[in-house]
Amino acid sequence: TGIVSSNGQTASDVRTVSGTVTVRPIDRVLKADASGGAVTVNLPSAAPNLVTYSVIKSDATGNTVTVDPAGAETINGAATRVLSAQWETVTIKSDGTNWIAV
């Protein structure tokens, strides 16, 4: 059917977030609205994680969106990934230990 589910819940196409949020197992695309202040998107552990996540900064303000891996995990070797421009996007996938921007 092409429908992906996790723990009986169907994955969301796009979830709009603001403030500090933690990625859910059913999330795939997070549209981060930082118009009210900086946004932090906390990632789950990379090991084991088969999900590909995309985070998009949707607003034109100077506030940033920070993608923050769990614990000491990294994204391409960096502690966080910061999105600062409107429509800037990062798509990440686990390598089993850390996250890679693809």
N, C-alpha and C positions, 0 to 999 in steps of 0.2 A: 504494500500500500504506500510505501514511502514515508510513513509516519514514524517518527522516532519517539520513543517514550523512555522515561527513567522513573523508576519507582511508581509506575502507573500513571505518571503525568506526561502529557504531550509537550514536547519542546516548544517554546515560544519563538515566533519569528523574530520579533523585535520587542525588547523591553526598554522603556524609557526610565532613566534613573537620575537622581540628583543626590547631593550630600555624600555620605559614605555608605557604600553597599558591598555586599558579598555576593559573588557570582553563585547562582544556583545550578544544580546539575542539569536542569532543563533549559537554561539560557544558551543562546547561540550568538545573538547580536544585542549589544547594549548600546543604546543611544543616550549618551551622557549629556545632560543639560546643566551647564555650569553657570547659567545666567544669574542664579542666586548665590553663587559662591563656588569655591573650588570643589571638585568631585574626586573621591578616591574609590576606585574599583578594586576590591580585594579578590584575588584569585584563589581558587582551591589548590590543594596540593597537586603538583605536576605528576606525582607518581602514585598509583597509575592513573592516568587520565587520558581518555581517547577523544575528548571533545575539542573541537576547534572553536575558539571564541573570537568575535570581532567587537572592538570598542570604538565608537565614533563620537567625536566632540561635535555636538549639533549647534552650538550657539556661537555668536560672534564676539562675545566679551573677552576681556583679557584674563579671565579666570581659567585655570588649568584643569585638566583631567589627568589624574595619576593612576596608572595601572600598577598594582602592587602585588607581586607574587607572595605566596605563603612562606613564612620563616626566612631562611637564608637562600631560598630559590631565586633565580634570576631570569631576566628576559634578555636574550643575546648577551649574557655576561653582566648586564647592568642590574642594579638593585630594584629599579623601577623604570617605567616608560611613561613619559609625560607628553600629553597632547595639548598643544596651545593654540592651534589655528582652527577656525570653523571647518568642519567636515574632515579634519585630519583623522585618520583611521589606523588602527593597528589590528592585525589578525594574528593570533597566536595559537600555537600547538605545542603540546608537551613532547619532549624527547625521552620521557620516562624519568628524568631527574630535574630538569629545568624547563623553561618555556623558550620557544623560538618564534620570532616574528617572521611570518611567511608572506 
